[in-house]
């Protein structure tokens, strides 16, 4: 009986060893990706801030007490619509005074003209001297000049009166009023009343660092990066909630110099914004498209892992063994990393199942 029990135990141990060996040699099922060179779009992402494409400071041009605020703060306003009114009393009086002076000078001119008319026949009959005629003509000319000055004063007084009605020169979104009713407004000290900002179109400004500029130039020189002809880039925006702004923009300005404080180049893009989805001061994610990566190697981002020495992937050899390979990654496109060093054309890289692998693991892939 003892021999029988010992024999059963030995058989059980041998069977369990065989099963364990089978489990150890069973291939790991993974998915893989074959590395091939392709020309793919090169998209670059930056954080940008929205700015009005046409901000206008509304300032008072004459002195007076603020009589009324005639717009809804923060609302839209059209060109020519009334924003503020200053007390016009003193300017009405000045206009009346200027008109009175004009009437007086016109009367003086009329009298001088009549005097000249009466003197002309006498001069022709030698009944008046040349001096008398010259004096009469000089009075007419002086009267005409005085009338011109008086008319200019009337025009200036009318302008000053019109400046008490402060209107928007453009269509845009209004800011808050800087002063309230009753405040004394003077052009030299507190003339700024509000700000009107055009938001359709809207501008988005973002910065490109000098490192990124140098890298792009190096990639272009090596023919790895193909830039669009005549700088025909397109720009898309991603809003804070992750939604895509419905209008595609274009670049309309690149600073010719770098900001010495940040070491970056300022670039500006313009977008349609009829629904006011983007407002001045809003931060957005800008993606610039139009360039292409020329015949580069790339792998899915899921296949790249990070270790102590940097990024690595598992490459499947001809014997279906997984070998760890250190790689140098560059830019990304959608869900792919561009590989600068570490892989060659035709390499098969593991995408899913890397957490089950060790160096030399046998794999079964599709």
C-alpha positions, 0 to 999 in steps of 0.5 A: 500500500505504501508503494502504491501511494508513493507511485501516485505521488511521483506520477502527480509530480511529473504531470504537474511539472509537464503542465508547468513547462507547457505554461512556461513555453506557451506563447504570449498573444499580442497585437503588432505593428510593422514599421514602414516609412510614410509621408504624414501630416505634421501638426503642431500644437500651441496654447494661444490667447484670443485678442480682439482684431480691432479694439478701440478706446472710446475717449472724450474729446471735450471737457464736461460732466458725464450726463448719461450712459446710453448703452448696455455694458458688455453688449454688442453695439453698431457703428454710430450708436450712442454710447455717452452724453456729456453736459452740452450746456456750455457748448450750446452757449459757445455755438450761439456766441460764435454764430452771433460773432459771424452775424456781426462780421457779415454785417461789417462786411456788408457795410464795407461792400456797400461803401465800395460800391458807392465809391466806385462811380465817384472814383471813375469820375475822379471825384474820389482819390485812389487812397479812398478807393484803396481804403474801401477795398481793404475794408472789404478784404478785411471783412471777408477774412473776418467772416471766414474766421467767424465761420471757422469758429462756428464750425469748431463750436458745432464740432465741440457740441457734437463731441458731447454725444460720444458714439461708437465708430465700429460694430463690436462688443462694449466694455464696462464704463470707466466712469459713472454719471456726474463725473467730470470728464477731461481730455487730459486726465480721465478721457478713457470712457470704455473699450469697444472690441471687434470679435468677428473676426477674432485673433489668436496669438501664440508663441513659438520658442526658439528651440522649436524654431531651430528644430523645425529649421533643422528638420527642414534642412534634412528634408524630413519636414516639408513646409507648405508653399507660401506659408499656407497653414491652416489653424484649428482651435480646441476650446477649454471643454474639449470641443472643436471650434467650428471655423478654420483660421489662417496665419496672418502675422509672424513677428520678424523678431523674437521677444527678448524676455521669452525668447519666442516668436509671436504668431497670430491667426485669424478666425471667423467668430459670428457666434462669439464662441471665442472672446478676448482673453480666452485661452485655447489650444491651437493646432497648425496644419499644412506641413508634412513629415517626409518618409518617417518611421512611426509607431502607435503611442501605445507601443512605447513604454518609459523605463529608467533609461528612457523610451523603449519598445518590444520588437518581434524577431524572426523567431517570434521572440520579443526583444526590448529596443531603446528608441528616441521619439520625436513629434507625434501625429494623432495616436502615433510617435515619430521615431527618430532613432532605434527602429528600422524599416520592417521592424515588427513592434508590439502594440498591446500585451507589452505588460506580459512580456519579458526579454526573449518571450515567445509571442503570437501576434496578429 
